[in-house]
Amino acid sequence: MTFFERAGRFVRESREELSRVNWPGRKETTRYTTFVIGFSVALSLFLGLLDFLFLQGLERFILN
């Protein structure tokens, strides 16, 4: 099999596989996106709070 035959076969099989994929609908995509954004914001706030608390503790430890 030549390179071009293998490449053509790959493209055909990829298209077949993509036709079998169960794509999420608009509502489901919006729900997942909202969850990911909310989780990211919550995690960043939590890590920011931990960073602030550790910094305050370290400053008090070093200054005293």
PDBQT receptor file of N, H, CA, C and O in Angstrom, charges set to zero:
ATOM      1  N   MET A   1       0.831  -1.170   0.000  1.00  0.00    +0.000 N 
ATOM      2  CA  MET A   1       0.000   0.000   0.000  1.00  0.00    +0.000 C 
ATOM      3  C   MET A   1       0.887   1.249   0.000  1.00  0.00    +0.000 C 
ATOM      4  O   MET A   1       1.843   1.346   0.769  1.00  0.00    +0.000 OA
ATOM      5  N   THR A   2       0.557   2.186  -0.861  1.00  0.00    +0.000 N 
ATOM      6  H   THR A   2      -0.221   2.107  -1.486  1.00  0.00    +0.000 HD
ATOM      7  CA  THR A   2       1.339   3.421  -0.915  1.00  0.00    +0.000 C 
ATOM      8  C   THR A   2       0.874   4.387   0.166  1.00  0.00    +0.000 C 
ATOM      9  O   THR A   2      -0.142   4.174   0.829  1.00  0.00    +0.000 OA
ATOM     10  N   PHE A   3       1.634   5.432   0.319  1.00  0.00    +0.000 N 
ATOM     11  H   PHE A   3       2.459   5.605  -0.219  1.00  0.00    +0.000 HD
ATOM     12  CA  PHE A   3       1.300   6.454   1.307  1.00  0.00    +0.000 C 
ATOM     13  C   PHE A   3      -0.069   7.064   1.026  1.00  0.00    +0.000 C 
ATOM     14  O   PHE A   3      -0.870   7.257   1.941  1.00  0.00    +0.000 OA
ATOM     15  N   PHE A   4      -0.333   7.368  -0.250  1.00  0.00    +0.000 N 
ATOM     16  H   PHE A   4       0.317   7.211  -0.993  1.00  0.00    +0.000 HD
ATOM     17  CA  PHE A   4      -1.591   8.008  -0.616  1.00  0.00    +0.000 C 
ATOM     18  C   PHE A   4      -2.792   7.082  -0.412  1.00  0.00    +0.000 C 
ATOM     19  O   PHE A   4      -3.873   7.545  -0.047  1.00  0.00    +0.000 OA
ATOM     20  N   GLU A   5      -2.616   5.811  -0.640  1.00  0.00    +0.000 N 
ATOM     21  H   GLU A   5      -1.738   5.435  -0.937  1.00  0.00    +0.000 HD
ATOM     22  CA  GLU A   5      -3.697   4.851  -0.390  1.00  0.00    +0.000 C 
ATOM     23  C   GLU A   5      -4.001   4.771   1.103  1.00  0.00    +0.000 C 
ATOM     24  O   GLU A   5      -5.162   4.741   1.511  1.00  0.00    +0.000 OA
ATOM     25  N   ARG A   6      -2.947   4.737   1.908  1.00  0.00    +0.000 N 
ATOM     26  H   ARG A   6      -2.004   4.761   1.576  1.00  0.00    +0.000 HD
ATOM     27  CA  ARG A   6      -3.146   4.692   3.354  1.00  0.00    +0.000 C 
ATOM     28  C   ARG A   6      -3.785   5.979   3.865  1.00  0.00    +0.000 C 
ATOM     29  O   ARG A   6      -4.646   5.948   4.744  1.00  0.00    +0.000 OA
ATOM     30  N   ALA A   7      -3.356   7.109   3.308  1.00  0.00    +0.000 N 
ATOM     31  H   ALA A   7      -2.656   7.134   2.594  1.00  0.00    +0.000 HD
ATOM     32  CA  ALA A   7      -3.930   8.394   3.724  1.00  0.00    +0.000 C 
ATOM     33  C   ALA A   7      -5.409   8.461   3.351  1.00  0.00    +0.000 C 
ATOM     34  O   ALA A   7      -6.231   8.921   4.144  1.00  0.00    +0.000 OA
ATOM     35  N   GLY A   8      -5.749   8.003   2.149  1.00  0.00    +0.000 N 
ATOM     36  H   GLY A   8      -5.081   7.629   1.505  1.00  0.00    +0.000 HD
ATOM     37  CA  GLY A   8      -7.152   7.990   1.717  1.00  0.00    +0.000 C 
ATOM     38  C   GLY A   8      -7.998   7.080   2.591  1.00  0.00    +0.000 C 
ATOM     39  O   GLY A   8      -9.124   7.419   2.954  1.00  0.00    +0.000 OA
ATOM     40  N   ARG A   9      -7.447   5.929   2.923  1.00  0.00    +0.000 N 
ATOM     41  H   ARG A   9      -6.532   5.654   2.628  1.00  0.00    +0.000 HD
ATOM     42  CA  ARG A   9      -8.161   4.986   3.795  1.00  0.00    +0.000 C 
ATOM     43  C   ARG A   9      -8.382   5.608   5.178  1.00  0.00    +0.000 C 
ATOM     44  O   ARG A   9      -9.456   5.475   5.764  1.00  0.00    +0.000 OA
ATOM     45  N   PHE A  10      -7.359   6.281   5.685  1.00  0.00    +0.000 N 
ATOM     46  H   PHE A  10      -6.487   6.389   5.209  1.00  0.00    +0.000 HD
ATOM     47  CA  PHE A  10      -7.474   6.941   6.980  1.00  0.00    +0.000 C 
ATOM     48  C   PHE A  10      -8.584   7.985   6.971  1.00  0.00    +0.000 C 
ATOM     49  O   PHE A  10      -9.375   8.057   7.912  1.00  0.00    +0.000 OA
ATOM     50  N   VAL A  11      -8.647   8.798   5.912  1.00  0.00    +0.000 N 
ATOM     51  H   VAL A  11      -8.004   8.740   5.149  1.00  0.00    +0.000 HD
ATOM     52  CA  VAL A  11      -9.677   9.834   5.813  1.00  0.00    +0.000 C 
ATOM     53  C   VAL A  11     -11.066   9.207   5.753  1.00  0.00    +0.000 C 
ATOM     54  O   VAL A  11     -11.980   9.673   6.433  1.00  0.00    +0.000 OA
ATOM     55  N   ARG A  12     -11.236   8.159   4.951  1.00  0.00    +0.000 N 
ATOM     56  H   ARG A  12     -10.492   7.781   4.399  1.00  0.00    +0.000 HD
ATOM     57  CA  ARG A  12     -12.540   7.486   4.857  1.00  0.00    +0.000 C 
ATOM     58  C   ARG A  12     -12.969   6.907   6.195  1.00  0.00    +0.000 C 
ATOM     59  O   ARG A  12     -14.116   7.078   6.609  1.00  0.00    +0.000 OA
ATOM     60  N   GLU A  13     -12.049   6.220   6.876  1.00  0.00    +0.000 N 
ATOM     61  H   GLU A  13     -11.117   6.082   6.539  1.00  0.00    +0.000 HD
ATOM     62  CA  GLU A  13     -12.382   5.618   8.167  1.00  0.00    +0.000 C 
ATOM     63  C   GLU A  13     -12.668   6.689   9.218  1.00  0.00    +0.000 C 
ATOM     64  O   GLU A  13     -13.526   6.498  10.080  1.00  0.00    +0.000 OA
ATOM     65  N   SER A  14     -11.963   7.800   9.151  1.00  0.00    +0.000 N 
ATOM     66  H   SER A  14     -11.267   7.955   8.451  1.00  0.00    +0.000 HD
ATOM     67  CA  SER A  14     -12.206   8.894  10.091  1.00  0.00    +0.000 C 
ATOM     68  C   SER A  14     -13.596   9.474   9.901  1.00  0.00    +0.000 C 
ATOM     69  O   SER A  14     -14.301   9.753  10.871  1.00  0.00    +0.000 OA
ATOM     70  N   ARG A  15     -13.987   9.655   8.635  1.00  0.00    +0.000 N 
ATOM     71  H   ARG A  15     -13.415   9.428   7.848  1.00  0.00    +0.000 HD
ATOM     72  CA  ARG A  15     -15.341  10.175   8.356  1.00  0.00    +0.000 C 
ATOM     73  C   ARG A  15     -16.413   9.201   8.856  1.00  0.00    +0.000 C 
ATOM     74  O   ARG A  15     -17.415   9.620   9.435  1.00  0.00    +0.000 OA
ATOM     75  N   GLU A  16     -16.201   7.925   8.633  1.00  0.00    +0.000 N 
ATOM     76  H   GLU A  16     -15.386   7.585   8.163  1.00  0.00    +0.000 HD
ATOM     77  CA  GLU A  16     -17.160   6.930   9.117  1.00  0.00    +0.000 C 
ATOM     78  C   GLU A  16     -17.280   6.986  10.638  1.00  0.00    +0.000 C 
ATOM     79  O   GLU A  16     -18.381   6.945  11.188  1.00  0.00    +0.000 OA
ATOM     80  N   GLU A  17     -16.152   7.078  11.295  1.00  0.00    +0.000 N 
ATOM     81  H   GLU A  17     -15.258   7.112  10.848  1.00  0.00    +0.000 HD
ATOM     82  CA  GLU A  17     -16.158   7.120  12.760  1.00  0.00    +0.000 C 
ATOM     83  C   GLU A  17     -16.851   8.380  13.267  1.00  0.00    +0.000 C 
ATOM     84  O   GLU A  17     -17.618   8.317  14.228  1.00  0.00    +0.000 OA
ATOM     85  N   LEU A  18     -16.594   9.519  12.638  1.00  0.00    +0.000 N 
ATOM     86  H   LEU A  18     -15.971   9.570  11.857  1.00  0.00    +0.000 HD
ATOM     87  CA  LEU A  18     -17.225  10.768  13.057  1.00  0.00    +0.000 C 
ATOM     88  C   LEU A  18     -18.738  10.743  12.837  1.00  0.00    +0.000 C 
ATOM     89  O   LEU A  18     -19.478  11.402  13.566  1.00  0.00    +0.000 OA
ATOM     90  N   SER A  19     -19.202   9.986  11.835  1.00  0.00    +0.000 N 
ATOM     91  H   SER A  19     -18.601   9.451  11.243  1.00  0.00    +0.000 HD
ATOM     92  CA  SER A  19     -20.644   9.903  11.609  1.00  0.00    +0.000 C 
ATOM     93  C   SER A  19     -21.333   9.098  12.711  1.00  0.00    +0.000 C 
ATOM     94  O   SER A  19     -22.543   9.222  12.901  1.00  0.00    +0.000 OA
ATOM     95  N   ARG A  20     -20.571   8.269  13.443  1.00  0.00    +0.000 N 
ATOM     96  H   ARG A  20     -19.588   8.167  13.289  1.00  0.00    +0.000 HD
ATOM     97  CA  ARG A  20     -21.141   7.459  14.526  1.00  0.00    +0.000 C 
ATOM     98  C   ARG A  20     -21.084   8.163  15.889  1.00  0.00    +0.000 C 
ATOM     99  O   ARG A  20     -21.639   7.665  16.868  1.00  0.00    +0.000 OA
ATOM    100  N   VAL A  21     -20.422   9.305  15.949  1.00  0.00    +0.000 N 
ATOM    101  H   VAL A  21     -19.971   9.709  15.154  1.00  0.00    +0.000 HD
ATOM    102  CA  VAL A  21     -20.276  10.017  17.215  1.00  0.00    +0.000 C 
ATOM    103  C   VAL A  21     -21.612  10.625  17.623  1.00  0.00    +0.000 C 
ATOM    104  O   VAL A  21     -22.321  11.197  16.795  1.00  0.00    +0.000 OA
ATOM    105  N   ASN A  22     -21.948  10.498  18.895  1.00  0.00    +0.000 N 
ATOM    106  H   ASN A  22     -21.373  10.033  19.568  1.00  0.00    +0.000 HD
ATOM    107  CA  ASN A  22     -23.168  11.094  19.425  1.00  0.00    +0.000 C 
ATOM    108  C   ASN A  22     -22.823  12.489  19.958  1.00  0.00    +0.000 C 
ATOM    109  O   ASN A  22     -22.398  12.641  21.103  1.00  0.00    +0.000 OA
ATOM    110  N   TRP A  23     -23.012  13.503  19.107  1.00  0.00    +0.000 N 
ATOM    111  H   TRP A  23     -23.357  13.380  18.176  1.00  0.00    +0.000 HD
ATOM    112  CA  TRP A  23     -22.653  14.871  19.471  1.00  0.00    +0.000 C 
ATOM    113  C   TRP A  23     -23.655  15.439  20.471  1.00  0.00    +0.000 C 
ATOM    114  O   TRP A  23     -24.855  15.205  20.328  1.00  0.00    +0.000 OA
ATOM    115  N   PRO A  24     -23.194  16.178  21.481  1.00  0.00    +0.000 N 
ATOM    116  CA  PRO A  24     -24.123  16.773  22.453  1.00  0.00    +0.000 C 
ATOM    117  C   PRO A  24     -24.908  17.916  21.814  1.00  0.00    +0.000 C 
ATOM    118  O   PRO A  24     -24.435  18.582  20.893  1.00  0.00    +0.000 OA
ATOM    119  N   GLY A  25     -26.110  18.122  22.324  1.00  0.00    +0.000 N 
ATOM    120  H   GLY A  25     -26.494  17.581  23.072  1.00  0.00    +0.000 HD
ATOM    121  CA  GLY A  25     -26.945  19.202  21.832  1.00  0.00    +0.000 C 
ATOM    122  C   GLY A  25     -26.533  20.538  22.427  1.00  0.00    +0.000 C 
ATOM    123  O   GLY A  25     -25.635  20.607  23.266  1.00  0.00    +0.000 OA
ATOM    124  N   ARG A  26     -27.191  21.587  21.990  1.00  0.00    +0.000 N 
ATOM    125  H   ARG A  26     -27.921  21.532  21.309  1.00  0.00    +0.000 HD
ATOM    126  CA  ARG A  26     -26.871  22.942  22.445  1.00  0.00    +0.000 C 
ATOM    127  C   ARG A  26     -27.084  23.093  23.949  1.00  0.00    +0.000 C 
ATOM    128  O   ARG A  26     -26.259  23.692  24.639  1.00  0.00    +0.000 OA
ATOM    129  N   LYS A  27     -28.191  22.548  24.456  1.00  0.00    +0.000 N 
ATOM    130  H   LYS A  27     -28.861  22.061  23.896  1.00  0.00    +0.000 HD
ATOM    131  CA  LYS A  27     -28.508  22.673  25.882  1.00  0.00    +0.000 C 
ATOM    132  C   LYS A  27     -27.459  21.954  26.736  1.00  0.00    +0.000 C 
ATOM    133  O   LYS A  27     -27.001  22.485  27.748  1.00  0.00    +0.000 OA
ATOM    134  N   GLU A  28     -27.090  20.758  26.323  1.00  0.00    +0.000 N 
ATOM    135  H   GLU A  28     -27.461  20.327  25.501  1.00  0.00    +0.000 HD
ATOM    136  CA  GLU A  28     -26.101  19.975  27.067  1.00  0.00    +0.000 C 
ATOM    137  C   GLU A  28     -24.722  20.646  27.021  1.00  0.00    +0.000 C 
ATOM    138  O   GLU A  28     -24.006  20.677  28.023  1.00  0.00    +0.000 OA
ATOM    139  N   THR A  29     -24.362  21.173  25.865  1.00  0.00    +0.000 N 
ATOM    140  H   THR A  29     -24.943  21.148  25.051  1.00  0.00    +0.000 HD
ATOM    141  CA  THR A  29     -23.082  21.872  25.731  1.00  0.00    +0.000 C 
ATOM    142  C   THR A  29     -23.042  23.106  26.615  1.00  0.00    +0.000 C 
ATOM    143  O   THR A  29     -22.032  23.374  27.267  1.00  0.00    +0.000 OA
ATOM    144  N   THR A  30     -24.134  23.857  26.641  1.00  0.00    +0.000 N 
ATOM    145  H   THR A  30     -24.954  23.640  26.112  1.00  0.00    +0.000 HD
ATOM    146  CA  THR A  30     -24.210  25.050  27.487  1.00  0.00    +0.000 C 
ATOM    147  C   THR A  30     -24.094  24.675  28.957  1.00  0.00    +0.000 C 
ATOM    148  O   THR A  30     -23.406  25.356  29.717  1.00  0.00    +0.000 OA
ATOM    149  N   ARG A  31     -24.754  23.607  29.363  1.00  0.00    +0.000 N 
ATOM    150  H   ARG A  31     -25.313  23.053  28.745  1.00  0.00    +0.000 HD
ATOM    151  CA  ARG A  31     -24.696  23.159  30.759  1.00  0.00    +0.000 C 
ATOM    152  C   ARG A  31     -23.275  22.750  31.147  1.00  0.00    +0.000 C 
ATOM    153  O   ARG A  31     -22.790  23.132  32.212  1.00  0.00    +0.000 OA
ATOM    154  N   TYR A  32     -22.616  21.990  30.303  1.00  0.00    +0.000 N 
ATOM    155  H   TYR A  32     -23.010  21.680  29.438  1.00  0.00    +0.000 HD
ATOM    156  CA  TYR A  32     -21.244  21.565  30.591  1.00  0.00    +0.000 C 
ATOM    157  C   TYR A  32     -20.287  22.754  30.624  1.00  0.00    +0.000 C 
ATOM    158  O   TYR A  32     -19.409  22.827  31.483  1.00  0.00    +0.000 OA
ATOM    159  N   THR A  33     -20.460  23.684  29.684  1.00  0.00    +0.000 N 
ATOM    160  H   THR A  33     -21.174  23.625  28.986  1.00  0.00    +0.000 HD
ATOM    161  CA  THR A  33     -19.598  24.868  29.637  1.00  0.00    +0.000 C 
ATOM    162  C   THR A  33     -19.776  25.708  30.890  1.00  0.00    +0.000 C 
ATOM    163  O   THR A  33     -18.797  26.188  31.460  1.00  0.00    +0.000 OA
ATOM    164  N   THR A  34     -21.023  25.890  31.327  1.00  0.00    +0.000 N 
ATOM    165  H   THR A  34     -21.819  25.500  30.864  1.00  0.00    +0.000 HD
ATOM    166  CA  THR A  34     -21.302  26.650  32.540  1.00  0.00    +0.000 C 
ATOM    167  C   THR A  34     -20.674  25.977  33.750  1.00  0.00    +0.000 C 
ATOM    168  O   THR A  34     -20.114  26.650  34.615  1.00  0.00    +0.000 OA
ATOM    169  N   PHE A  35     -20.764  24.659  33.817  1.00  0.00    +0.000 N 
ATOM    170  H   PHE A  35     -21.219  24.112  33.115  1.00  0.00    +0.000 HD
ATOM    171  CA  PHE A  35     -20.160  23.923  34.918  1.00  0.00    +0.000 C 
ATOM    172  C   PHE A  35     -18.645  24.110  34.951  1.00  0.00    +0.000 C 
ATOM    173  O   PHE A  35     -18.069  24.356  36.011  1.00  0.00    +0.000 OA
ATOM    174  N   VAL A  36     -18.003  23.993  33.795  1.00  0.00    +0.000 N 
ATOM    175  H   VAL A  36     -18.471  23.794  32.934  1.00  0.00    +0.000 HD
ATOM    176  CA  VAL A  36     -16.540  24.118  33.729  1.00  0.00    +0.000 C 
ATOM    177  C   VAL A  36     -16.105  25.522  34.128  1.00  0.00    +0.000 C 
ATOM    178  O   VAL A  36     -15.134  25.680  34.868  1.00  0.00    +0.000 OA
ATOM    179  N   ILE A  37     -16.807  26.540  33.650  1.00  0.00    +0.000 N 
ATOM    180  H   ILE A  37     -17.596  26.412  33.048  1.00  0.00    +0.000 HD
ATOM    181  CA  ILE A  37     -16.458  27.917  34.013  1.00  0.00    +0.000 C 
ATOM    182  C   ILE A  37     -16.667  28.136  35.500  1.00  0.00    +0.000 C 
ATOM    183  O   ILE A  37     -15.807  28.715  36.164  1.00  0.00    +0.000 OA
ATOM    184  N   GLY A  38     -17.800  27.682  36.040  1.00  0.00    +0.000 N 
ATOM    185  H   GLY A  38     -18.499  27.211  35.501  1.00  0.00    +0.000 HD
ATOM    186  CA  GLY A  38     -18.066  27.834  37.471  1.00  0.00    +0.000 C 
ATOM    187  C   GLY A  38     -17.046  27.109  38.328  1.00  0.00    +0.000 C 
ATOM    188  O   GLY A  38     -16.577  27.646  39.332  1.00  0.00    +0.000 OA
ATOM    189  N   PHE A  39     -16.703  25.897  37.939  1.00  0.00    +0.000 N 
ATOM    190  H   PHE A  39     -17.083  25.461  37.124  1.00  0.00    +0.000 HD
ATOM    191  CA  PHE A  39     -15.706  25.123  38.691  1.00  0.00    +0.000 C 
ATOM    192  C   PHE A  39     -14.345  25.808  38.640  1.00  0.00    +0.000 C 
ATOM    193  O   PHE A  39     -13.634  25.851  39.644  1.00  0.00    +0.000 OA
ATOM    194  N   SER A  40     -13.981  26.344  37.479  1.00  0.00    +0.000 N 
ATOM    195  H   SER A  40     -14.559  26.309  36.664  1.00  0.00    +0.000 HD
ATOM    196  CA  SER A  40     -12.698  27.034  37.332  1.00  0.00    +0.000 C 
ATOM    197  C   SER A  40     -12.636  28.279  38.207  1.00  0.00    +0.000 C 
ATOM    198  O   SER A  40     -11.612  28.545  38.836  1.00  0.00    +0.000 OA
ATOM    199  N   VAL A  41     -13.724  29.042  38.251  1.00  0.00    +0.000 N 
ATOM    200  H   VAL A  41     -14.556  28.825  37.740  1.00  0.00    +0.000 HD
ATOM    201  CA  VAL A  41     -13.758  30.245  39.089  1.00  0.00    +0.000 C 
ATOM    202  C   VAL A  41     -13.676  29.853  40.562  1.00  0.00    +0.000 C 
ATOM    203  O   VAL A  41     -12.921  30.463  41.320  1.00  0.00    +0.000 OA
ATOM    204  N   ALA A  42     -14.435  28.849  40.975  1.00  0.00    +0.000 N 
ATOM    205  H   ALA A  42     -15.048  28.353  40.360  1.00  0.00    +0.000 HD
ATOM    206  CA  ALA A  42     -14.415  28.407  42.371  1.00  0.00    +0.000 C 
ATOM    207  C   ALA A  42     -13.029  27.909  42.765  1.00  0.00    +0.000 C 
ATOM    208  O   ALA A  42     -12.542  28.232  43.848  1.00  0.00    +0.000 OA
ATOM    209  N   LEU A  43     -12.397  27.136  41.911  1.00  0.00    +0.000 N 
ATOM    210  H   LEU A  43     -12.793  26.873  41.031  1.00  0.00    +0.000 HD
ATOM    211  CA  LEU A  43     -11.062  26.619  42.203  1.00  0.00    +0.000 C 
ATOM    212  C   LEU A  43     -10.038  27.745  42.279  1.00  0.00    +0.000 C 
ATOM    213  O   LEU A  43      -9.160  27.727  43.143  1.00  0.00    +0.000 OA
ATOM    214  N   SER A  44     -10.141  28.716  41.391  1.00  0.00    +0.000 N 
ATOM    215  H   SER A  44     -10.854  28.731  40.690  1.00  0.00    +0.000 HD
ATOM    216  CA  SER A  44      -9.191  29.831  41.429  1.00  0.00    +0.000 C 
ATOM    217  C   SER A  44      -9.379  30.665  42.689  1.00  0.00    +0.000 C 
ATOM    218  O   SER A  44      -8.399  31.130  43.270  1.00  0.00    +0.000 OA
ATOM    219  N   LEU A  45     -10.622  30.861  43.121  1.00  0.00    +0.000 N 
ATOM    220  H   LEU A  45     -11.418  30.483  42.649  1.00  0.00    +0.000 HD
ATOM    221  CA  LEU A  45     -10.861  31.590  44.373  1.00  0.00    +0.000 C 
ATOM    222  C   LEU A  45     -10.304  30.819  45.569  1.00  0.00    +0.000 C 
ATOM    223  O   LEU A  45      -9.696  31.412  46.460  1.00  0.00    +0.000 OA
ATOM    224  N   PHE A  46     -10.507  29.523  45.591  1.00  0.00    +0.000 N 
ATOM    225  H   PHE A  46     -11.001  29.041  44.867  1.00  0.00    +0.000 HD
ATOM    226  CA  PHE A  46      -9.985  28.692  46.673  1.00  0.00    +0.000 C 
ATOM    227  C   PHE A  46      -8.458  28.739  46.725  1.00  0.00    +0.000 C 
ATOM    228  O   PHE A  46      -7.875  28.915  47.794  1.00  0.00    +0.000 OA
ATOM    229  N   LEU A  47      -7.819  28.581  45.575  1.00  0.00    +0.000 N 
ATOM    230  H   LEU A  47      -8.293  28.438  44.706  1.00  0.00    +0.000 HD
ATOM    231  CA  LEU A  47      -6.360  28.616  45.535  1.00  0.00    +0.000 C 
ATOM    232  C   LEU A  47      -5.827  30.006  45.859  1.00  0.00    +0.000 C 
ATOM    233  O   LEU A  47      -4.780  30.135  46.494  1.00  0.00    +0.000 OA
ATOM    234  N   GLY A  48      -6.537  31.047  45.429  1.00  0.00    +0.000 N 
ATOM    235  H   GLY A  48      -7.387  30.943  44.913  1.00  0.00    +0.000 HD
ATOM    236  CA  GLY A  48      -6.146  32.412  45.779  1.00  0.00    +0.000 C 
ATOM    237  C   GLY A  48      -6.232  32.640  47.273  1.00  0.00    +0.000 C 
ATOM    238  O   GLY A  48      -5.357  33.282  47.855  1.00  0.00    +0.000 OA
ATOM    239  N   LEU A  49      -7.284  32.120  47.908  1.00  0.00    +0.000 N 
ATOM    240  H   LEU A  49      -7.995  31.599  47.436  1.00  0.00    +0.000 HD
ATOM    241  CA  LEU A  49      -7.429  32.239  49.358  1.00  0.00    +0.000 C 
ATOM    242  C   LEU A  49      -6.307  31.492  50.075  1.00  0.00    +0.000 C 
ATOM    243  O   LEU A  49      -5.725  32.018  51.024  1.00  0.00    +0.000 OA
ATOM    244  N   LEU A  50      -6.000  30.281  49.638  1.00  0.00    +0.000 N 
ATOM    245  H   LEU A  50      -6.473  29.854  48.867  1.00  0.00    +0.000 HD
ATOM    246  CA  LEU A  50      -4.891  29.528  50.237  1.00  0.00    +0.000 C 
ATOM    247  C   LEU A  50      -3.570  30.280  50.083  1.00  0.00    +0.000 C 
ATOM    248  O   LEU A  50      -2.777  30.345  51.023  1.00  0.00    +0.000 OA
ATOM    249  N   ASP A  51      -3.335  30.840  48.912  1.00  0.00    +0.000 N 
ATOM    250  H   ASP A  51      -3.979  30.787  48.149  1.00  0.00    +0.000 HD
ATOM    251  CA  ASP A  51      -2.115  31.597  48.674  1.00  0.00    +0.000 C 
ATOM    252  C   ASP A  51      -2.038  32.789  49.623  1.00  0.00    +0.000 C 
ATOM    253  O   ASP A  51      -0.988  33.049  50.212  1.00  0.00    +0.000 OA
ATOM    254  N   PHE A  52      -3.139  33.510  49.771  1.00  0.00    +0.000 N 
ATOM    255  H   PHE A  52      -3.992  33.299  49.293  1.00  0.00    +0.000 HD
ATOM    256  CA  PHE A  52      -3.181  34.661  50.668  1.00  0.00    +0.000 C 
ATOM    257  C   PHE A  52      -2.910  34.245  52.111  1.00  0.00    +0.000 C 
ATOM    258  O   PHE A  52      -2.136  34.896  52.813  1.00  0.00    +0.000 OA
ATOM    259  N   LEU A  53      -3.545  33.163  52.553  1.00  0.00    +0.000 N 
ATOM    260  H   LEU A  53      -4.173  32.634  51.984  1.00  0.00    +0.000 HD
ATOM    261  CA  LEU A  53      -3.359  32.715  53.931  1.00  0.00    +0.000 C 
ATOM    262  C   LEU A  53      -1.925  32.251  54.190  1.00  0.00    +0.000 C 
ATOM    263  O   LEU A  53      -1.349  32.564  55.231  1.00  0.00    +0.000 OA
ATOM    264  N   PHE A  54      -1.354  31.509  53.249  1.00  0.00    +0.000 N 
ATOM    265  H   PHE A  54      -1.822  31.254  52.403  1.00  0.00    +0.000 HD
ATOM    266  CA  PHE A  54       0.030  31.072  53.410  1.00  0.00    +0.000 C 
ATOM    267  C   PHE A  54       0.990  32.256  53.405  1.00  0.00    +0.000 C 
ATOM    268  O   PHE A  54       1.964  32.273  54.158  1.00  0.00    +0.000 OA
ATOM    269  N   LEU A  55       0.719  33.238  52.565  1.00  0.00    +0.000 N 
ATOM    270  H   LEU A  55      -0.072  33.224  51.954  1.00  0.00    +0.000 HD
ATOM    271  CA  LEU A  55       1.563  34.430  52.516  1.00  0.00    +0.000 C 
ATOM    272  C   LEU A  55       1.494  35.190  53.833  1.00  0.00    +0.000 C 
ATOM    273  O   LEU A  55       2.517  35.638  54.349  1.00  0.00    +0.000 OA
ATOM    274  N   GLN A  56       0.293  35.337  54.375  1.00  0.00    +0.000 N 
ATOM    275  H   GLN A  56      -0.539  34.973  53.956  1.00  0.00    +0.000 HD
ATOM    276  CA  GLN A  56       0.140  36.029  55.652  1.00  0.00    +0.000 C 
ATOM    277  C   GLN A  56       0.864  35.267  56.763  1.00  0.00    +0.000 C 
ATOM    278  O   GLN A  56       1.552  35.869  57.587  1.00  0.00    +0.000 OA
ATOM    279  N   GLY A  57       0.711  33.965  56.782  1.00  0.00    +0.000 N 
ATOM    280  H   GLY A  57       0.152  33.476  56.113  1.00  0.00    +0.000 HD
ATOM    281  CA  GLY A  57       1.394  33.156  57.790  1.00  0.00    +0.000 C 
ATOM    282  C   GLY A  57       2.904  33.235  57.665  1.00  0.00    +0.000 C 
ATOM    283  O   GLY A  57       3.609  33.310  58.671  1.00  0.00    +0.000 OA
ATOM    284  N   LEU A  58       3.400  33.218  56.448  1.00  0.00    +0.000 N 
ATOM    285  H   LEU A  58       2.827  33.158  55.630  1.00  0.00    +0.000 HD
ATOM    286  CA  LEU A  58       4.835  33.307  56.218  1.00  0.00    +0.000 C 
ATOM    287  C   LEU A  58       5.379  34.673  56.619  1.00  0.00    +0.000 C 
ATOM    288  O   LEU A  58       6.454  34.767  57.211  1.00  0.00    +0.000 OA
ATOM    289  N   GLU A  59       4.639  35.731  56.298  1.00  0.00    +0.000 N 
ATOM    290  H   GLU A  59       3.766  35.655  55.817  1.00  0.00    +0.000 HD
ATOM    291  CA  GLU A  59       5.074  37.075  56.685  1.00  0.00    +0.000 C 
ATOM    292  C   GLU A  59       5.112  37.220  58.215  1.00  0.00    +0.000 C 
ATOM    293  O   GLU A  59       6.039  37.824  58.755  1.00  0.00    +0.000 OA
ATOM    294  N   ARG A  60       4.130  36.680  58.896  1.00  0.00    +0.000 N 
ATOM    295  H   ARG A  60       3.378  36.189  58.458  1.00  0.00    +0.000 HD
ATOM    296  CA  ARG A  60       4.109  36.762  60.360  1.00  0.00    +0.000 C 
ATOM    297  C   ARG A  60       5.244  35.939  60.967  1.00  0.00    +0.000 C 
ATOM    298  O   ARG A  60       5.828  36.325  61.980  1.00  0.00    +0.000 OA
ATOM    299  N   PHE A  61       5.551  34.803  60.343  1.00  0.00    +0.000 N 
ATOM    300  H   PHE A  61       5.077  34.489  59.520  1.00  0.00    +0.000 HD
ATOM    301  CA  PHE A  61       6.630  33.949  60.827  1.00  0.00    +0.000 C 
ATOM    302  C   PHE A  61       7.991  34.625  60.642  1.00  0.00    +0.000 C 
ATOM    303  O   PHE A  61       8.845  34.559  61.527  1.00  0.00    +0.000 OA
ATOM    304  N   ILE A  62       8.190  35.271  59.498  1.00  0.00    +0.000 N 
ATOM    305  H   ILE A  62       7.497  35.324  58.780  1.00  0.00    +0.000 HD
ATOM    306  CA  ILE A  62       9.471  35.899  59.197  1.00  0.00    +0.000 C 
ATOM    307  C   ILE A  62       9.639  37.202  59.970  1.00  0.00    +0.000 C 
ATOM    308  O   ILE A  62      10.735  37.491  60.449  1.00  0.00    +0.000 OA
ATOM    309  N   LEU A  63       8.590  37.984  60.101  1.00  0.00    +0.000 N 
ATOM    310  H   LEU A  63       7.699  37.749  59.712  1.00  0.00    +0.000 HD
ATOM    311  CA  LEU A  63       8.699  39.282  60.762  1.00  0.00    +0.000 C 
ATOM    312  C   LEU A  63       8.764  39.173  62.280  1.00  0.00    +0.000 C 
ATOM    313  O   LEU A  63       9.226  40.108  62.934  1.00  0.00    +0.000 OA
ATOM    314  N   ASN A  64       8.325  38.087  62.847  1.00  0.00    +0.000 N 
ATOM    315  H   ASN A  64       7.949  37.327  62.315  1.00  0.00    +0.000 HD
ATOM    316  CA  ASN A  64       8.366  37.942  64.320  1.00  0.00    +0.000 C 
ATOM    317  C   ASN A  64       9.475  37.052  64.761  1.00  0.00    +0.000 C 
ATOM    318  O   ASN A  64       9.647  36.828  65.959  1.00  0.00    +0.000 OA
TER     319      ASN A  64
